[in-house]
């Protein structure tokens, strides 16, 4: 992990960025033709490299797969992931490793954005995919630099983080209630939360709601009004203002595919 995250890298080429369904994916890989990062969202797998490493993977862990590596993926429980494959300048010799993410929403946005750009193939999509890859690597480097003490602090706010992910679409989540779950003052909770996630608790919740709203609008199964309520917003008017501020276009435009 150190060899990859403590150095700057130049991505010479993006081979693919995609979503891999739980029944998809190649089980055996020989002489892998590119480097790869995969963010696992569900299931349990173990990557068995012929070089001797055995790396078990669970949800919200990233696996780094070196170019030229041989390995087998042993699937314990099927699950989806996002993946991006790329070349690095100089073809550095790097070992495989896994990375447990904390800023889940931000990582997911980078991977999803790269996969969408690759799928749509609009002008500039390769540059877009490379930009998202750099975002992923940068975020990994930031989390890696936090060190042990930050992990200890994260464990203190973990009850609130879990509550946020359980209930962000269900309505109001206050900082006072979340901080009480962790047994700390709202001010201290805000400080630790922003240190861990890079944004305030309320901004983190809003990002989750906007991400869910995008998914619902893209699905075509929900109206703007229904999307607002199913994403945790109290009314459509407030939802529309927040959505346009975050995304740059209105929910109606996003629903129509003007994105």
N, C-alpha and C positions, 0 to 999 in steps of 0.2 A: 504493500500500500504506500509506504514512504516514497518508493522510487517513482510512483506515478503522481502523487499528490504534492510532493515537495518541489516539483519542477514545472516549468512552463512548457507547453507543447503546442506545436503547429499542426493543425489538421489539414492534410494535403487533399483529401478526398473523402466525401461521404458516399458510402456504398448503398445504404438504405436506412430509413427511419420508419418504424412500423409498430402497429399493435399486434401482439401475438395472442390468439385465443387459447383457451385452456386445453383444447384438443389439437392445437397446432404446434409447430416447432419441430425441429430436427433433433432426434435423440442422440445420435452419434455424430461427432464432428472429427474430421481428420485434416491436419494441416490447415487450420482455419485461415482464410484468405484476408482477414482484416482484424483490427482490434474491435472490441464491442463492449457496450455498457447496456445492461438490461435492468429495468426497475420492475421488480415483481410485486404484483398487487394482491395476489391470493395464492393459496396452495402451498405445498412444501416439495422441494426438490433437493437433490444433492448432485453437485458437479464433481465428477471423478476424473481428474486429469491424469494422463499417462505418465506425467512427470512426478507423480506421487501425492499431489495435494487432493484432499477431499473437502469440499466446501458446501456445507448445508445452507440452503436458502429458504427464508420464510418471508411473509408479506412485509413490504416496505424495506426491503434490502436490495441493494444494487450489486450485481456481479460484474466484475471486470474480466473479460476474456482476451488473453493475449493473441496477437497475430502469430500464426504458425503452430498454435497449440492443438493437441489431440485430447479429446475428452468425451465422456459419456454423461448424459443427463439422466439420472435416475429419478423418476417421478413418483413421489410418495402420495401426493394429493394434487390433482390437476389444478392449474390456476393461470390467470392471465398475466401478461407483462407487456411493457413497452421496451423496445430495443432500438439502438442506433449503432451502426457499424461504420467504421472509418479507418483511414490510414493516417499515421503520424510520421512527420518528417524524420528521416534517419532510421526508421524501423527500430526503435529502441527495444532492448531486451527487457521485458517486464514480466513479473510473476502474476498469476491470477490472484484476486482477492475479493472479499465482499465488504460492503459498506452499508451500515444501518443508518437510514435517513431520519432526521428529526423534522425538517421543514417539508413535510409531506406534500402540502399543497403546491409549494413553489417547484419542487422537483417534478411533480406530476404535470404541471403546466408546461415546463420545458419539454418534457418527453412528448406530451400530447401535441404541442405546437409543431415540433419537428415532424411527427408522424403525419399530421394534417398537411403540412407544407409539401412533404414528399408525395403524398397521395394526390394532391390537387395539381401539382406540376405547373404552377403559375410562374411567369417570368421572375427570376431571382430566387427560386425555391432552394437551390443548392446553397446559396449564401445564407438564406434563412435557416436551413438545417444546421449549417456550420455555426451560426450565431447561437442557436439553441444548445448545441453541443458544448460550446464555450461556457454558456450559462450553467449547464450541468456541472462541468468540471470546476468552475469558479465556486459554485455553491458547495460542492464536495470539499474543496480546499478550505472554505470558510468554516465549515463544520469540523473538519479535521483539526484546524488550528485552535479550536475551543479548548481541547484538552480535557483531562480528567475532572477538574473542578467544575467545568460546565456540565458534564454528565451528572454530577452529583446534584447540581442545581436543577437540572431538567427533571430529575426524579421527584423533586419537591413539587413541581407544577404539573406533573403527569396526570393526577386526578382531574384537573381542570381541562387539560388537553383532550382527555378521553371524553369528558362531558361535552366539550365543544363539538367533537366529531359525532357524538351520539345525537345531539339536540340542535345543531345549528339551523336545520331546516324546519324546526318545530316552533319557532317563535323567539321571544326575547331571552337573551343571555346577558346578564349584567356582570360587570367586573367585580362588584362587591360579592355576588353570590359565588362566582368562580374562585375568588381569592379565599373565601371562607372555606371552600372545599379543601384548600391547601393549608389552612391554618395560618394565614399570613395577612398582612394589611394590603389593601388595594394598591397602595403606592409601591410597596416592595414587589408585589405580584406583577404589576405592570413592568417594572424595571427588569426583573428576571425574564419575563416572557419576551420582551423585546430583545434582550440580549441573546436569547435562544433562537428566536424565529425571525429576527430582523424587522418585525412590524409589531404594532400594538395588538393587544388581544382583540379589540373591536375591528381593526383592519384585517386581522387573520380570519375572523368570523365572516366579515364581508367578502373576503376573497373566496372563501368556501361557497358562500351563497351565489356569488357571480359565476363561479365555475359550474355549480349545479344548474343554474339558470341557462347557461349556454348549452349544456347537454340536453335540457328539456326542450329548448327552442329548436335545436338542430334535429331532434327526434321527430318534430312535426306533430307530436301527439298532444301537445298542450297549447292553449291560447296564451297570450301575454298575461292575462289576468290570472289564469290558473298557475302559470309558471311563477308569478310573483309570490303567491301564497305557498306553493310547494317548495319554494326556495328559502322560505323563512322571513319574507318581507310582509309588513303589516298591511300595505295597500299598494295598488298598482302605480299610483302617482309617485310615491317615494321610490319604488322599485325602478321606474323608468328613469328618474333623475340619477340614481346611483349607478345604474347600468350604463347609461350614456357617458357619465363621467369616467367610469372605469374602462369601458370598451371603445368609446369613441363614436359609436352609433347607437341609435335607439333599439329597444327590444324588437319593435316592429320591423325595422330594417334588418336586424339579425335573423329574425324569423323568415324573412323573404330571401335570405341568402346573400344579402349585400354586405359581405364581410371578406 
